[in-house]
């Protein structure tokens, strides 16, 4: 898989993450849905495999690439990892640092990009990259850098959006574009930047990362019920907090929209 062309990359709105103020931890923010609607599914998936792999997080180092406001980094820290987060958005890093401090969590946050990680080779036992791979310009470079900073035998955990007809209908049209239901900002995602499971497996193999598994995640409600939830929010009957209490992702075998996975760096 090649890096995204500049024409396609120019369509995505990554500037939303540079908005002033706390756009991550306020319950009335769309990004707070990552905590309420997405994290329970993926954190449970990651924790299960950490246990199955016999990893004791205590004393182990973990990096989150694209840590944003720290919503996932704090979960990683609470698992017991010595946690570092890195992100290109200074406003998001400011929010993450403040929230970690008030939560009593010792997390290091650095400014940087996935394409050029400022860490020595073999620095981390685990690397996490979630809600990020479908946002980067040079995906092959990001995977290469993650493999470089991962220790031999270390684990790379990730999630991303699949590039299918269904993901275009649901994640782009319904969730972003069609005002009757949309709850995400326009151009938060660009469908052409979504990643097929076969493409990420190819990149993993090219970087000495042994792919182990993919699992899908789907809405916890039927399509008609989901549309009803989204319509309530669009009409102002529900807040984002209300939506987060009722709508979320659950692990499944369906990878048409969203999937999670992990790989291990060869010794």
Residue pairs with C-beta under 8 A, 6 or more apart in sequence:
1 139
1 140
1 195
1 199
1 200
1 202
1 203
2 140
3 137
3 138
3 139
3 140
3 141
4 136
4 137
4 138
4 139
4 192
4 193
6 137
8 190
8 192
8 193
9 137
9 193
11 187
11 190
12 135
12 187
12 188
12 189
12 190
12 193
13 185
13 186
13 187
13 188
14 135
16 23
16 185
16 188
17 23
17 68
17 87
17 89
17 91
17 92
18 89
18 90
18 91
18 92
19 91
20 91
21 91
22 29
22 69
22 95
22 99
23 29
23 31
23 69
23 91
23 92
23 95
24 31
24 32
24 34
24 68
24 69
24 70
24 71
24 92
24 95
24 96
24 99
25 32
25 35
25 69
25 71
25 95
25 99
26 32
27 239
27 240
27 241
27 244
28 239
28 240
28 241
29 240
30 183
30 184
30 185
30 240
31 68
31 69
31 71
32 71
32 240
32 241
32 244
33 183
33 240
33 243
33 244
34 68
34 71
34 72
34 131
35 71
35 244
36 241
36 244
36 245
36 248
37 243
37 244
37 247
37 248
37 249
38 131
38 248
38 249
39 71
39 72
39 75
40 248
41 217
41 248
41 249
41 250
41 251
41 260
42 72
42 130
42 159
42 217
42 249
42 260
43 72
43 75
44 251
45 215
45 251
45 260
46 128
46 157
46 260
46 262
47 79
49 155
49 157
49 213
49 262
50 57
50 79
50 126
50 155
53 155
55 125
55 126
55 155
56 80
57 79
57 80
57 81
58 80
59 82
60 80
60 81
60 82
60 125
60 126
61 81
61 82
61 84
61 123
61 124
61 125
61 126
62 76
62 79
62 81
62 82
62 83
62 84
62 124
62 125
62 126
62 127
62 128
63 83
63 84
63 85
63 86
63 117
63 119
63 123
63 124
63 126
63 127
63 128
63 149
64 72
64 73
64 76
64 83
64 84
64 85
64 86
64 127
64 128
64 129
64 130
65 86
65 114
65 117
65 127
65 128
65 129
65 132
65 142
65 146
66 86
66 87
66 114
66 129
66 130
66 131
66 132
66 135
67 73
67 85
67 86
67 87
67 92
67 93
67 96
67 109
68 87
68 89
68 92
68 96
68 131
69 92
69 95
69 96
69 99
70 85
70 95
70 96
70 97
70 99
70 100
70 107
70 109
72 128
72 130
73 83
73 85
73 96
73 100
73 107
73 109
74 99
74 100
74 103
74 105
74 107
76 83
76 128
77 83
77 100
77 105
77 106
77 107
78 105
81 125
81 126
82 106
83 105
83 106
83 107
83 108
84 107
84 108
84 109
84 110
84 124
85 93
85 96
85 107
85 108
85 109
85 110
86 109
86 110
86 111
86 112
86 113
86 114
86 117
86 118
87 93
87 96
87 109
87 111
87 112
88 111
88 112
88 113
90 111
93 109
93 110
93 111
96 107
96 109
97 107
97 109
100 106
100 107
100 109
110 118
112 118
113 136
114 129
114 132
114 136
114 141
114 142
114 145
114 146
115 136
115 137
115 138
115 141
115 142
115 145
116 145
117 145
117 146
117 148
117 149
119 149
120 149
121 148
121 149
122 149
122 150
122 151
122 152
122 154
123 149
123 151
124 149
124 150
124 151
124 154
125 151
125 154
125 155
126 150
126 154
126 155
126 156
126 157
127 146
127 149
127 150
127 154
127 155
127 156
127 157
128 157
128 158
129 142
129 146
129 156
129 157
129 158
130 157
130 158
130 159
131 159
131 160
132 142
132 160
133 139
133 142
133 158
133 160
133 195
133 200
134 160
134 161
134 189
134 193
134 194
134 195
135 189
135 193
136 142
139 195
139 203
140 203
140 206
143 200
143 203
143 204
143 206
143 207
143 209
144 207
146 156
146 207
147 156
147 207
147 208
147 209
147 265
150 156
150 209
150 265
151 265
152 265
152 266
152 267
153 264
153 265
153 267
154 264
154 265
155 262
155 263
155 264
155 265
156 204
156 209
156 262
156 263
156 264
156 265
157 260
157 261
157 262
158 200
158 260
158 261
158 262
159 217
159 258
159 259
159 260
159 261
160 194
160 195
160 200
160 258
160 259
161 167
161 171
161 189
161 194
161 195
161 257
161 258
162 194
162 195
162 196
162 197
162 255
162 256
162 257
162 258
162 259
163 191
163 192
163 194
163 195
163 196
164 194
164 196
164 256
164 257
166 256
166 257
167 191
167 194
167 256
167 257
167 258
168 191
170 257
171 189
171 191
171 194
171 257
171 258
172 189
172 191
174 181
174 182
174 227
174 230
175 181
175 182
175 183
175 184
175 230
176 182
176 184
176 185
176 186
176 187
176 188
176 189
177 186
179 234
180 231
180 234
181 227
181 230
181 231
181 234
182 230
182 234
183 230
183 233
183 234
183 240
183 243
197 214
197 255
197 259
197 261
200 211
200 261
201 211
204 210
204 211
204 263
205 211
208 265
208 266
209 263
209 264
209 265
209 266
210 263
210 264
210 265
210 266
211 261
211 263
212 261
212 262
212 263
212 264
213 261
213 262
214 255
214 259
214 260
214 261
215 251
215 252
215 253
215 255
215 259
215 260
215 261
216 251
216 252
216 253
216 254
216 255
216 256
216 257
216 258
216 259
216 260
217 249
217 250
217 251
217 252
217 254
217 257
217 258
217 259
217 260
218 249
218 250
218 252
218 254
218 256
218 257
218 258
219 226
219 247
219 248
219 249
219 250
220 247
220 248
220 249
220 250
221 229
221 246
221 247
226 247
229 238
229 243
229 246
229 247
230 243
230 247
232 238
232 242
232 243
233 239
233 240
233 242
233 243
238 246
249 258
251 260
